[in-house]
């Protein structure tokens, strides 16, 4: 299984901080943000990792991460995303890398308390399809929201005004090789992006989407409020 970390985009919601650097290079307590998703994959035993980045500071990732020796890796692969075409477009750039293998995708601004090894192993045993990780949140309208019926995901709605549940789809996704076929058929949404929610709903319609609910805390770091929360959570963990 291979890992993909998505760290493109311009991070405009964190301006003016992102006028001089990529959002994913901002500090979360004592490390750059991008360290956390890479560490999440490495702790789960994933050693083949591709980083998708973009913007004017893409070279800074190479200077910071190199070949990944800080994580015990022998190499990290890189690919460049032009513009802001959405999460699914960014993932599509990994096709050459992930084709023929299953992948675990982590958004570059997602920080988790849990080790995802149990979910990785569960997906390895899954015959086909995809898996998402959910977390109950107080502000589901900020995220893709999953409607659940028993042990099935019935659908996902992106940033709904009236959420059907409080279960946010976290930025950790597991896919088999069908994902590349799905991405190739996507059309841009109203905001001009290829949406990862459309990818996930395609798997739901096919009856091949499973889910787990995260036990520990989870946060993104894409707004000032969530960036502050991420720093606070990591600082508290460091003090335990």
N, C-alpha and C positions, 0 to 999 in steps of 0.2 A: 504494500500500500504506500502511496506517495502523498506528500503534503503540499498544499498550495496556500500561500499567504498573500492576500490581496491588500495592497498598500498604495493604490493609485489615488486619483482624485486630487482636488485642489484644497480641500479642507476649509472652504470659505466660511463655514459657521464658526470657525475658530480664528477668524481674522480679528486683529492684526497680527496675532502670533504666527500665522501661517504665511505672512508676506515674505518671510525670510527663510522659511524651511518647510519641509513636508510635515503634515500633521503627525504622521507616524514616527517622526524623529523627536517630537516633544517629550519632555521627561515625565514619567510616572514614578514619583518618589525618587528612587536612586538609579533608575535605568531608563533608557529610551523606550518609548511605547512599543516599538517594533520587537523588542526583546521578548515580550510576554507571549505573543502568539507563537513565536518560534520555539520558545521553551515549552509551551503547551504540547506542540507536536513531538518534540524530542523526548519529553517525559513519557509519551505514549509509545515510544519505540520507533518513531518514524524518522528515518535518516536521510531520505531523498526529499529535498524541499526546494520548491520553486517560489521565488518572490516576484510578484507582479507590482511594478511601481510606475510612476509617471511624474508629470510636472517638471518644474525647472530644477529640482534638487535631487533627481534620480541618482546622480553620481555619488551623492552623500551616503547612500545606502551601501554602496560598494566600499567606500572608505571606512564606514563604521563596521560593517559585518564581514568584509573580506570573504574568505572561503568558509567561515562559520566555526573557526577554532574555539571561539568563546563558548560554543554550545557542544563541543566535542564532535563536530562534523568535519568531514574531509573536504566538503564542497557545498556551496549553495548555488543554485541556478537563478538567473535573472531574466526578466522580459519587461519590455517597456509598453505602457498603455498611453496612447495619444488622446488627450482631451479627457472628458468625463462622460463616457458612454454607458456607465452603469456597471453594477457588480457582475451581471451575467456576461457583458462584453469583456470585462477584465478576465473572467474565468475562461472565456473562449480562447484567449491568447495562450492558455496552458494546454491546448489540445495536443500539440506535438509532444508535450512532456508527459501527459497523463494517459494518452491513448494506449490501450492494452492493459491498463491496471486500474484498480479502484483508487479513488482519491479522497482525502480529507481536506476540506477547505476551511480556513479560519480567516475572518476579516481582521485586518491589521490593527483595528482599534478596539478589539474585544479582549477582555481580561476576565479570566475565570479563576475561582478558588479551587474547583474540582480538578483532579487528574482525569483526563478523558479516556484513559486506557480501557476501562470497562466498556465504554461506548464503541471504541475502536474494535475491541474483540467481538462485541455483539454484532457489529456490522460485518466483520469477517465471516461470521456464521450465517449471515443473512444470504439467502440464495441469490437474490437479485434486487435491484432497485436503489432506493435512497433512504437516508435517515436524517432527521433534524433533531436538535436539542431545544427544548422549551424551558422557559422560566416564567413563573408568575410574577407580574410587575404591577406597580401602582399607576403607571402611565402607558398603558398598552397602545394608545393612539400614536405613539412615536415610532412604532415598529410594525413589522409584519405580524399579524395576529392569527393564531391557529384556532379553528373551531374543531373540537374533539368530540367524538362519539365512541365511548368505550375505549377500545385499544386502537382506534383508527383516527387518522386526521381527515376530516371531512372537507376542509378547504382552508386556504390562507388568504387573508385580505391585507393589502399593504396600507399602513397608516390610516385605518378606518376612523371616521368621525364617531361612529357608534360601535365599538368593538363587541364581537360576539363572545369573547372570553377575555381573561386577563393573562393568557399565555402568549408571551412574546416569543417569536422565533429568534433564537440567538444566532450570532454570526459564526456558527460551526455547522458545516454541512458535509454529508457523506454521500458520494455518488458512485454508481457503476459506469460503464462505458457508454450507456445510452445518453448520458448528459450532453455529449457533443452533438448528437443528432438533434436534441431538443434546442440547444442554443442556436444551431444553424437555421432553425425555423422561426425564431423570435422576431417580433416587430417592436419598434420603439414604443414605449408608453407615452402618455400625455406629456410627461416631463422630458421626453426625448431620450430615454435610457432603455437599455435591455434589462429587464427586472429579474432578479433571482427568484422572486415570488412566482413569476410565470413558469420558471423551471420547476419549482417545487410543486406547483399545481398540476403540471403535466404528469409528474410521477403519481400524484394523488389520483388523478383520473385513470391512470393505468392500474391502480390498486397496488402500487409497489412503494409506498411511503410508510416508514415506521417512525416512531419517535421515542425519546426518553426525556424525562424531566430532570433537570439539573438539581442536585441536592444543595451544593454550596452556592455562594453568591456569584453573581455575574454582572458585569457592566460593560457598556461601550464607553468610548471616551471622545465622542464626536461633537459634543457641545460643551460650553463652559461648565454647566452644571454636572454633566457626567464626567468630565475631565477632573473636576474637583473631587467627585465621589471616588473615582478610580485611585487618585492619589491618597485619599483618606483610607480606603480599604487596604491598599498595599502597605501604607505606613502602620496601620493597626496590626496587620499580619506580621510585619517585621518586628513589632514590639512584643508579640506573644511569646 
